[in-house]
Amino acid sequence: MARIIVAEDDRKQAELLRSYLERDGHSVVLTHDGNDALAELRARRPDLVLLDVMLPGLDGFEICQAIRAERLATAVIMVTARVGEDDQIAGLDYGADDYITKPYSLRQLMAHIRAVLRRTGADDEQAITTIDGLQIDHERCQVTVDGRSIELTPRELSILEALAAKPGRVFTRRQLLAEAAGFDHYALERTVDMHVVNLRRKIEANPAEPQYVLTVKGRGYKLAESTALP
């Protein structure tokens, strides 16, 4: 949904953050050094940067100051173990959009990210996924095909949204069970097949020859990219 740079010198923590962010559909680049982080910011112009204050090379305050001085259209969330009030005030004064202290829960951090992206409008364009005639409004939980409203069950919608996070990417049935909300731990993989059959009946012109939800033999399912459609 957004392009995010994670500037974090703890490589294990950075990889964990990447996993959670990509699961939410974001595009993520990791960097572990302040100088590298600023170079990536200038080159990629991301929607948001998760910025550790205590980075080797340039620190987070210096990077944030450079972002604002160069008028880069990037939201900044500072992430740091420095819990003092003066540090938080300094971060906000340098231009950070938000400031979160370690230790934090990943759920808490993801909530901060969603809030900042909403405030900055970085996720507005991606709130709706359009694949030719298929349109998915993620905020309103509405699906239309060629302008016609489609009523989906919560599980059908969750599968479609999981596929729509990365059109063209193949998801195994096990991944869809994990990615799509609403499935309990005891759900069988063939349950996914049943919901895909019902989903195709509702969104495909010809469910026997689907254009949107495609089967990849021996692997799982993917949502077609626009260029894959006739």
Rosetta silent file (secondary structure, phi, psi, omega in degrees, C-alpha in Angstrom):
SEQUENCE: MARIIVAEDDRKQAELLRSYLERDGHSVVLTHDGNDALAELRARRPDLVLLDVMLPGLDGFEICQAIRAERLATAVIMVTARVGEDDQIAGLDYGADDYITKPYSLRQLMAHIRAVLRRTGADDEQAITTIDGLQIDHERCQVTVDGRSIELTPRELSILEALAAKPGRVFTRRQLLAEAAGFDHYALERTVDMHVVNLRRKIEANPAEPQYVLTVKGRGYKLAESTALP
SCORE:     score description
SCORE:     0.000 S_00000001
   1 L     0.000  -29.172  179.305    0.000    0.000    0.000 S_00000001
   2 L  -142.363  158.650  175.446    2.946    2.339    0.612 S_00000001
   3 E   -95.278  120.461 -171.856    6.665    2.552   -0.155 S_00000001
   4 E  -127.837  135.728  169.994    8.555    2.397    3.138 S_00000001
   5 E  -105.719  130.902  174.461   12.231    2.579    4.098 S_00000001
   6 E  -104.826  112.591  178.103   13.229    0.995    7.410 S_00000001
   7 E  -104.421   96.789 -171.835   16.413    2.612    8.754 S_00000001
   8 L  -146.266  123.081 -176.467   17.361    0.338   11.651 S_00000001
   9 L   -80.418  -14.980  173.828   20.861   -0.847   12.634 S_00000001
  10 L   -81.828  102.483 -171.950   19.529   -3.935   14.442 S_00000001
  11 H   -64.511  -35.619  179.065   19.360   -6.265   11.448 S_00000001
  12 H   -66.291  -43.053  177.588   17.198   -8.877   13.132 S_00000001
  13 H   -65.328  -38.893  179.812   14.655   -6.246   14.160 S_00000001
  14 H   -61.571  -42.439  179.744   14.764   -4.728   10.677 S_00000001
  15 H   -66.153  -36.666  177.352   13.941   -8.091    9.069 S_00000001
  16 H   -64.357  -43.118  177.419   11.057   -8.583   11.501 S_00000001
  17 H   -62.150  -42.186  178.760    9.687   -5.156   10.594 S_00000001
  18 H   -58.868  -43.309 -179.026   10.032   -5.969    6.891 S_00000001
  19 H   -59.508  -45.815 -178.841    8.038   -9.174    7.375 S_00000001
  20 H   -68.382  -41.588 -178.524    5.154   -7.385    9.093 S_00000001
  21 H   -67.385  -41.748  179.085    5.102   -4.479    6.659 S_00000001
  22 H   -67.566  -32.439  176.995    5.174   -6.701    3.574 S_00000001
  23 H   -63.599  -28.911  175.951    2.380   -8.801    5.060 S_00000001
  24 L   -84.546    2.249  175.620    0.320   -5.587    5.066 S_00000001
  25 L    93.955    5.885 -179.203    1.123   -5.124    1.372 S_00000001
  26 L   -82.324  154.726  172.543    3.796   -2.437    1.682 S_00000001
  27 E   -94.402  126.576 -168.544    6.962   -2.254   -0.423 S_00000001
  28 E  -126.168  135.927  171.618    9.955   -2.223    1.945 S_00000001
  29 E  -122.272  132.904  178.777   13.652   -1.335    1.653 S_00000001
  30 E  -101.254  143.284  171.257   16.019   -1.907    4.587 S_00000001
  31 E  -145.387  147.419 -171.290   19.062    0.173    5.429 S_00000001
  32 L  -121.149    8.747 -175.777   21.294   -0.050    8.499 S_00000001
  33 L  -139.416  142.371 -176.036   23.457    3.086    8.255 S_00000001
  34 H   -62.779  -41.232  179.292   22.531    6.761    8.373 S_00000001
  35 H   -65.249  -42.207  177.580   24.437    7.766    5.258 S_00000001
  36 H   -64.699  -38.730 -179.002   22.926    4.879    3.278 S_00000001
  37 H   -61.551  -44.608 -179.349   19.472    5.754    4.602 S_00000001
  38 H   -66.489  -37.728  177.371   19.684    9.331    3.351 S_00000001
  39 H   -62.899  -42.559  178.636   20.961    8.156   -0.037 S_00000001
  40 H   -65.792  -39.402  178.708   18.027    5.734   -0.358 S_00000001
  41 H   -61.555  -43.419  179.958   15.577    8.449    0.672 S_00000001
  42 H   -66.901  -36.050 -176.088   16.882   10.798   -2.003 S_00000001
  43 H   -79.437  -39.403 -170.078   16.823    8.084   -4.662 S_00000001
  44 H   -99.803  -22.620 -178.891   13.527    6.373   -3.864 S_00000001
  45 L    48.605   61.223 -176.501   11.363    9.180   -2.386 S_00000001
  46 L   -70.751  167.968  175.704    9.339    6.753   -0.227 S_00000001
  47 L   -73.797  -31.617 -174.441    5.980    7.502    1.338 S_00000001
  48 E  -153.467  147.225  172.393    7.331    6.864    4.841 S_00000001
  49 E  -125.105  130.457  168.784   10.572    6.129    6.675 S_00000001
  50 E   -89.950  113.525 -164.809   10.841    4.288    9.997 S_00000001
  51 E  -119.035  107.844  174.174   13.888    6.064   11.353 S_00000001
  52 E   -70.664  135.989 -179.183   15.973    4.804   14.259 S_00000001
  53 L   -69.623  -44.331 -172.846   17.624    7.735   16.034 S_00000001
  54 L   -90.770   74.456  177.292   20.820    5.904   16.985 S_00000001
  55 L  -102.977  147.086  170.593   22.207    4.993   13.552 S_00000001
  56 L   -66.465  152.394 -174.834   25.883    4.751   12.636 S_00000001
  57 L    78.884 -130.507  175.166   26.984    7.615   10.398 S_00000001
  58 L   -68.686  138.575  175.944   24.247   10.233   10.325 S_00000001
  59 L   -88.363  173.944 -175.456   21.838    9.937   13.230 S_00000001
  60 H   -61.707  -36.129  178.607   18.078   10.057   12.907 S_00000001
  61 H   -63.142  -43.137 -179.805   17.817   13.728   13.872 S_00000001
  62 H   -65.239  -39.824  179.499   20.280   14.717   11.127 S_00000001
  63 H   -65.516  -45.163  179.681   18.440   12.600    8.553 S_00000001
  64 H   -61.152  -41.247  178.330   15.070   14.062    9.520 S_00000001
  65 H   -61.374  -40.935  179.224   16.515   17.566    9.296 S_00000001
  66 H   -66.867  -39.852  178.726   17.841   16.801    5.790 S_00000001
  67 H   -57.772  -46.167 -177.648   14.470   15.387    4.698 S_00000001
  68 H   -73.288  -38.472 -179.936   12.696   18.585    5.684 S_00000001
  69 H   -63.540  -36.240 -178.800   15.427   20.900    4.364 S_00000001
  70 L   -90.379    2.957  177.328   15.302   19.180    0.969 S_00000001
  71 L    55.810   40.280  174.423   11.478   19.123    1.024 S_00000001
  72 L   -73.651  132.155 -176.583   11.292   15.384    0.414 S_00000001
  73 L   -82.727   65.728 -176.766    7.643   14.319    0.511 S_00000001
  74 L  -127.999  126.565  173.630    8.304   11.542    3.027 S_00000001
  75 E   -74.132  146.891 -175.879    6.524   10.965    6.330 S_00000001
  76 E  -125.200  123.358  168.321    8.867   10.243    9.241 S_00000001
  77 E  -113.081  116.628  177.187    8.263    8.009   12.245 S_00000001
  78 E   -84.063  133.890  179.819   11.210    8.083   14.643 S_00000001
  79 E  -124.092  121.040 -173.427   11.795    4.818   16.503 S_00000001
  80 E  -157.254  157.836  174.324   14.205    4.921   19.422 S_00000001
  81 L   -85.286   -6.176 -179.224   15.105    3.683   22.883 S_00000001
  82 L   -80.966  108.300 -169.913   15.607    7.299   23.996 S_00000001
  83 L  -100.172   -0.590 -177.428   12.519    7.929   26.097 S_00000001
  84 L   -65.447  147.660  179.985   13.312   11.377   27.474 S_00000001
  85 H   -60.594  -39.297 -179.849   10.831   14.157   26.860 S_00000001
  86 H   -61.246  -38.929  178.814   13.576   16.384   25.445 S_00000001
  87 H   -65.004  -42.261  179.532   14.448   13.726   22.846 S_00000001
  88 H   -64.902  -41.666  178.334   10.825   13.410   21.762 S_00000001
  89 H   -63.753  -40.978  178.958   10.445   17.181   21.508 S_00000001
  90 H   -61.492  -44.326  179.594   13.677   17.362   19.492 S_00000001
  91 H   -59.724  -44.428  179.536   12.446   14.701   17.085 S_00000001
  92 H   -68.506  -37.080  178.119    9.173   16.521   16.490 S_00000001
  93 H   -65.231  -33.824  178.302   10.969   19.858   16.167 S_00000001
  94 L   -74.007  -11.275  174.273   13.236   18.375   13.497 S_00000001
  95 L   116.355   11.238  177.311   10.098   17.458   11.545 S_00000001
  96 L   -66.578  143.343  176.548    9.140   13.929   12.558 S_00000001
  97 L   -82.602  -23.484 -179.489    5.448   13.103   12.031 S_00000001
  98 E  -158.949  163.493 -175.029    5.433   10.671   14.953 S_00000001
  99 E  -145.610  120.010 -179.432    7.781    9.339   17.625 S_00000001
 100 E  -127.560  137.114 -174.080    7.580    5.867   19.169 S_00000001
 101 E  -102.147  148.530  174.811    9.848    4.503   21.874 S_00000001
 102 L   -85.751  147.583   -3.730   11.324    1.045   22.334 S_00000001
 103 L   -77.709  150.998  178.498   10.264   -1.432   23.460 S_00000001
 104 L  -135.650  157.782  173.228    7.043   -1.349   21.467 S_00000001
 105 L   -86.209  148.723  178.930    4.590   -3.960   20.264 S_00000001
 106 H   -64.157  -34.268  176.718    4.432   -4.564   16.541 S_00000001
 107 H   -62.635  -40.847  177.980    0.669   -4.045   16.641 S_00000001
 108 H   -63.151  -44.863 -179.302    1.257   -0.635   18.233 S_00000001
 109 H   -63.164  -43.048 -179.104    3.829    0.302   15.591 S_00000001
 110 H   -63.561  -34.528  177.273    1.571   -0.810   12.732 S_00000001
 111 H   -65.955  -39.797  176.980   -1.241    1.329   14.167 S_00000001
 112 H   -62.871  -42.585 -179.417    1.098    4.342   14.218 S_00000001
 113 H   -61.836  -46.132  179.891    2.100    3.655   10.603 S_00000001
 114 H   -61.126  -41.258 -178.809   -1.520    3.456    9.447 S_00000001
 115 H   -64.647  -43.512 -179.704   -2.362    6.685   11.276 S_00000001
 116 H   -66.182  -42.452  179.474    0.567    8.594    9.758 S_00000001
 117 H   -63.049  -36.657  176.779   -0.174    7.318    6.251 S_00000001
 118 H   -66.077  -43.860 -177.657   -3.792    8.414    6.639 S_00000001
 119 H   -64.336  -39.304 -176.784   -2.777   11.865    7.874 S_00000001
 120 H   -85.503   -9.979  179.592   -0.279   12.415    5.084 S_00000001
 121 L    77.690   11.220 -176.874   -2.575   10.966    2.420 S_00000001
 122 L   -68.839  -22.712 -177.787    0.094    8.510    1.272 S_00000001
 123 L  -101.170    2.838 -176.924   -2.374    5.624    1.260 S_00000001
 124 L   -59.898  -45.693 -175.871   -5.281    7.420   -0.455 S_00000001
 125 H   -65.735  -32.385 -175.568   -4.381    6.232   -3.948 S_00000001
 126 H   -91.453    2.085  178.931   -3.913    2.661   -2.777 S_00000001
 127 H   -67.670  -17.899  177.876   -7.162    2.521   -0.783 S_00000001
 128 E  -124.634  126.138  174.962   -8.732    1.221   -4.010 S_00000001
 129 E  -101.060  128.533  179.770   -7.247   -1.588   -6.087 S_00000001
 130 E  -123.811  122.742  174.244   -8.337   -1.666   -9.724 S_00000001
 131 E  -122.236   94.467 -173.891   -7.606   -4.556  -12.091 S_00000001
 132 L    51.538 -120.305 -175.598   -9.375   -3.636  -15.303 S_00000001
 133 L   -78.096  -10.359 -179.106  -13.108   -3.988  -14.526 S_00000001
 134 E   -89.403  127.935  178.653  -12.545   -5.310  -10.992 S_00000001
 135 E  -129.990  130.441 -179.584  -12.399   -2.656   -8.259 S_00000001
 136 E  -119.502  114.304  175.912  -11.747   -3.310   -4.552 S_00000001
 137 E   -94.782  103.652 -171.502  -12.388   -0.474   -2.105 S_00000001
 138 L   -69.979  -35.424 -178.228  -10.438   -1.656    0.944 S_00000001
 139 L   -71.917  -38.921 -177.761  -11.702    0.979    3.369 S_00000001
 140 L   -91.705   -5.702 -178.801  -15.375    0.492    2.526 S_00000001
 141 L    56.428   45.273 -179.546  -15.047   -3.283    1.998 S_00000001
 142 E  -120.072  141.002  178.973  -16.826   -2.928   -1.341 S_00000001
 143 E  -126.941  133.470  174.979  -16.168   -4.827   -4.565 S_00000001
 144 E  -129.903  150.517  172.930  -17.502   -3.951   -8.004 S_00000001
 145 E  -126.517  117.279 -176.537  -17.086   -5.556  -11.422 S_00000001
 146 L    52.360   39.470  177.601  -17.731   -3.258  -14.382 S_00000001
 147 L    83.871   -5.675 -178.373  -19.561   -0.929  -11.996 S_00000001
 148 E   -93.295  126.701 -178.904  -21.799   -3.685  -10.639 S_00000001
 149 E   -69.336  135.420 -178.196  -21.710   -4.146   -6.862 S_00000001
 150 E  -115.938  126.757  177.751  -20.691   -7.638   -5.732 S_00000001
 151 L   -91.289  115.918  179.019  -21.734   -9.054   -2.364 S_00000001
 152 L  -113.708  150.753  172.499  -18.946  -11.173   -0.882 S_00000001
 153 L   -73.850  161.474  178.524  -18.784  -13.071    2.373 S_00000001
 154 H   -54.665  -37.896 -178.691  -16.129  -11.906    4.863 S_00000001
 155 H   -74.269  -37.845  175.106  -13.905  -14.868    3.979 S_00000001
 156 H   -61.802  -42.985  179.390  -14.274  -14.364    0.230 S_00000001
 157 H   -64.917  -41.147 -178.233  -13.380  -10.700    0.683 S_00000001
 158 H   -65.693  -36.559  176.044  -10.387  -11.497    2.890 S_00000001
 159 H   -66.109  -45.151 -179.182   -8.991  -13.902    0.279 S_00000001
 160 H   -62.569  -41.524  179.957   -9.497  -11.355   -2.499 S_00000001
 161 H   -68.095  -36.737  177.087   -7.816   -8.599   -0.454 S_00000001
 162 H   -62.780  -43.685  177.548   -4.883  -10.861    0.402 S_00000001
 163 H   -65.718  -36.901 -176.652   -4.366  -11.590   -3.313 S_00000001
 164 H   -72.524  -15.961  178.023   -4.830   -7.899   -4.168 S_00000001
 165 L   -60.715  -32.822  179.395   -1.997   -6.890   -1.818 S_00000001
 166 L  -144.897   80.215  177.526    0.420   -8.095   -4.513 S_00000001
 167 L   -54.586  137.027 -179.352   -1.200   -8.753   -7.910 S_00000001
 168 L    93.423  -20.532  178.334    0.820  -11.309   -9.841 S_00000001
 169 L   -81.218  137.654  178.532    2.311  -12.896   -6.722 S_00000001
 170 L   -85.476  127.257  175.657    1.468  -16.563   -6.184 S_00000001
 171 E  -109.347  128.663  172.807   -0.021  -17.374   -2.770 S_00000001
 172 L   -72.827  165.232  178.000   -0.119  -20.952   -1.543 S_00000001
 173 H   -62.325  -39.309  178.558   -3.265  -22.139    0.180 S_00000001
 174 H   -63.497  -39.302  177.474   -1.402  -22.178    3.486 S_00000001
 175 H   -64.823  -39.823  179.199   -0.291  -18.565    2.948 S_00000001
 176 H   -66.439  -35.356  174.944   -3.854  -17.511    2.199 S_00000001
 177 H   -61.726  -39.453 -178.387   -5.017  -19.163    5.414 S_00000001
 178 H   -77.098  -38.919 -174.446   -2.389  -17.152    7.286 S_00000001
 179 H   -77.808  -38.833 -172.466   -2.802  -13.881    5.381 S_00000001
 180 L   -85.897  120.916 -179.253   -6.580  -13.703    5.136 S_00000001
 181 L   -64.078  149.593  173.913   -8.301  -12.702    8.349 S_00000001
 182 L   105.734   -9.081  177.351  -11.178  -14.823    9.610 S_00000001
 183 L   -96.704  134.170  176.651   -9.685  -18.305    9.317 S_00000001
 184 L   -85.309  173.159 -173.655   -8.992  -20.207   12.502 S_00000001
 185 L   -68.765  -15.045 -176.036   -5.917  -22.355   13.030 S_00000001
 186 L   -99.108    2.532  179.597   -7.822  -25.555   12.300 S_00000001
 187 L   -64.539  141.543  179.631   -9.069  -24.568    8.845 S_00000001
 188 L   -89.594  152.140 -178.776   -8.068  -27.001    6.097 S_00000001
 189 H   -60.887  -32.661 -179.778   -6.300  -25.876    2.948 S_00000001
 190 H   -67.415  -16.923  174.309   -9.143  -27.208    0.820 S_00000001
 191 H   -60.002  -36.533  178.189  -11.376  -24.637    2.561 S_00000001
 192 H   -61.333  -43.828  179.627   -9.533  -22.024    0.486 S_00000001
 193 H   -57.562  -42.797 -179.109  -10.472  -23.869   -2.718 S_00000001
 194 H   -61.964  -44.238 -179.044  -14.136  -23.810   -1.735 S_00000001
 195 H   -70.390  -33.165  176.968  -14.089  -20.057   -1.112 S_00000001
 196 H   -65.963  -40.961  177.107  -12.190  -19.403   -4.355 S_00000001
 197 H   -57.994  -47.073 -179.265  -14.841  -21.341   -6.293 S_00000001
 198 H   -67.180  -37.673  178.130  -17.576  -19.200   -4.735 S_00000001
 199 H   -61.964  -45.340  179.967  -15.563  -16.016   -5.278 S_00000001
 200 H   -62.725  -36.832  178.938  -15.125  -16.799   -8.971 S_00000001
 201 H   -59.737  -28.747 -175.413  -18.853  -17.409   -9.373 S_00000001
 202 H   -91.959  -32.357 -172.587  -19.441  -13.859   -8.225 S_00000001
 203 H  -109.880  -15.542 -176.009  -16.685  -11.855   -9.938 S_00000001
 204 L   -95.043  140.946  174.043  -15.804  -13.788  -13.095 S_00000001
 205 L   -64.434  -39.254  176.274  -17.712  -13.522  -16.369 S_00000001
 206 L  -133.932   98.705 -176.600  -16.942  -17.208  -16.914 S_00000001
 207 L   -57.272  -25.821  179.026  -15.876  -18.973  -13.696 S_00000001
 208 L   -72.997  -22.571  177.392  -14.549  -21.914  -15.727 S_00000001
 209 L  -129.527   71.935 -172.477  -12.090  -19.552  -17.472 S_00000001
 210 L   -65.096  145.213  176.684  -11.255  -16.981  -14.795 S_00000001
 211 L  -105.386  -24.121 -175.787   -9.634  -13.683  -15.698 S_00000001
 212 L  -102.014  -64.676 -178.156   -9.016  -12.330  -12.214 S_00000001
 213 E   -90.691  105.839 -172.045   -8.360  -15.106   -9.673 S_00000001
 214 E  -102.965  144.085  174.195   -5.976  -17.458  -11.454 S_00000001
 215 E   -90.113  133.736  172.350   -4.826  -20.951  -10.489 S_00000001
 216 E  -110.992  106.898 -170.839   -1.104  -21.699  -10.618 S_00000001
 217 L   -55.514  131.592  178.081   -0.897  -25.485  -10.853 S_00000001
 218 L    77.527   -2.105 -176.261    0.928  -27.102   -7.999 S_00000001
 219 L  -121.892  -58.114 -175.408    1.393  -23.741   -6.243 S_00000001
 220 E   158.198 -131.117 -175.264   -1.811  -21.922   -5.378 S_00000001
 221 E  -133.731  157.585  171.963   -3.575  -18.770   -6.574 S_00000001
 222 E  -147.030  158.067  173.413   -2.759  -15.263   -7.757 S_00000001
 223 E   -93.408  129.018 -178.001   -4.661  -12.160   -8.768 S_00000001
 224 L   -61.128  143.765  169.262   -4.041  -11.269  -12.394 S_00000001
 225 L   -81.664  158.112 -174.748   -2.175   -8.089  -13.162 S_00000001
 226 H   -55.737  -39.117 -177.792   -3.920   -5.702  -15.516 S_00000001
 227 H   -70.545  -13.568  179.828   -1.591   -6.544  -18.388 S_00000001
 228 H   -82.681  -10.405 -178.080   -2.473  -10.229  -18.033 S_00000001
 229 L   -89.403  147.830  178.843   -6.069   -9.570  -19.021 S_00000001
 230 L   -70.433    0.000    0.000   -7.193   -9.619  -22.670 S_00000001
